[in-house]
Structure formats: C-alpha cells, structure tokens
Amino acid sequence: MPLESGEFTEVVLRGRLTDPDGPGRLTSKVETFVGHRVGASRWIVLTDRRLLVVAPFPRDGDWFDVVFDRREVSASRGVKHGDVITVELSTPRGRQVLRVPARLRTEAGRFIRALRR
C-alpha cells in the first residue's frame, strides 16, 4: 500500500466505515441491533496525516476508497453492542460510523485516542 513520503502508519483496523444516511444504514442498524458483524470489512488505516479506507480491489494507482485529512476527523468514544464496537466520526462528508469487532477493543481505543490529539 503506497503512502506519501514521510507518512507513517499509526493504527490499522479491520472494520467498516459507513454513512448512517447512505446505502449502508440498514446493515449498520442490523449490526447494532443483533450485535454481530454482517458482510465484508475493509482495512482502515490511520496515518500521521490521513484516514484511509483501502479498496477491496485496488484499481491502477487507486488504492483507497476513502481518504480524509486527519486534522478534519474527530472521533467519539466507542460503544459496544454485542461483539461490535461502533465509533461515530465527524468528517468533511458529515457523520460516519466505524464498526469494528469487539476483539479489536485495544486497537479501537488507540484509534480514538489518536484522533483526539
């Protein structure tokens, strides 16, 4: 995965980032209600400069589906629903919801703390 020169990875998670008003809202509600993940996940990478969502099938020179400047993203505390942790993010595209497995609690905590600095 190509990063910019001088950019370093801080936290890597396997989860899903969705817009609560977008096409993933039904899946998000089901996962929160049931407490289990449904469907595929993506690699979420937080670097010292950006928040990246890696594309499932990278196209020529386009490795990422979503790229946010890290300074424009803030995170709320994580809430556990069964074996899913949800973290609400404030981004330039509006509110987004990150859902990760509860077994990644430590990494989710590091992710939240890193965005609060």
N, C-alpha and C positions, 0 to 999 in steps of 0.2 A: 504494500500500500504506500503510495508516494506521499510524502509530507513536504512542506516547504522547507527551504534551507533554514536551519537553526530552530525548527519546530520540534518539540518533544512531546511524547505521549505521557499523560498523567494517569488516566483511568480508562480501562476498556471493559465494557459490559456487553452481555448478550441479552437483548430485550427488544422492545418495540416502542417507537415514538409515533404517536398519532395525534391528530387534531380532533378534539372532542366534538366539533361540529362538522367534521368531514366524513369521508366514507368509512373510517374505522370506528365510528362511535358505537355501532351496535356490538361489535366484537369487544370493545372496551367495557361496555356495560355488562355483557355476559361474563367476561373475565372477573370483573369486580364482584358481581353477584355470586358466581359459582366459586370463586377463589382459586381457579386454576387457569393456566395459560391456554389459549386456543389459537392455533395457527402458527405460522412461521415467525421467527425472530431475526433480528439483524444485529450486526456488530455496531455498537455505539462507542465512539472514541472521543474522549475529551483530551485535547492537547493544551499546551500553554497559550494557544492563540484561538483555536476554533473548537466547535462541537460538530462532529461528523457522524453521519449515518451511512455506513458502507452499503453500496448497491448489492443486491443478491447476485446479479450477473453483470459485472462491470463491462461497460462499453469501451471502445477505443478512447483512452485518455480521460474517461469519466468514471472515476471510482466511487463517487459519493452521490447518494440520492438527495441528501440534505446537508447543507453547510451553513452554520451560524457563526458569527463573530462571537467569541466567548464573552466579551465585555457587554454584549447586548442580551445575554441569557442569565436568568436568575432562577433558582430552584426553591420550592417549599420543602418542608420536611416530608419524608416518606411515610406512607400509611400502608400497613399490612392488611391484606384481605385474603385469608386462607394462605396459599403459598405464592401469592403475588404481592409485590410491593409497588405501589403507584406513587409517582413523584410528579407534581404539577410544575411545569416550567413556563416562565414568561419569556417569550421570544419576539423577534421582529414580526413574525407571522401571526402573533397572538398567542393565546394559551395553547400549550401542547401537553400531552400526558405521556410520561415514560413509565412503562410497566416492565419490571424485571422479576425473575424468580426470587422467592424469599431466601433461597440458599445463597444468593449473592448479596446478602444484607451488608456485609462489611464493605464490598465494593460500592454498593449504592450509597452508603454513608460517606465514603471517600468522595464520591461524585458530588453529592450535595454540599459537603464542606468545601470542596474545591470551587464550586460555583458561588459560594457565599463570600469568598475572599475578595 
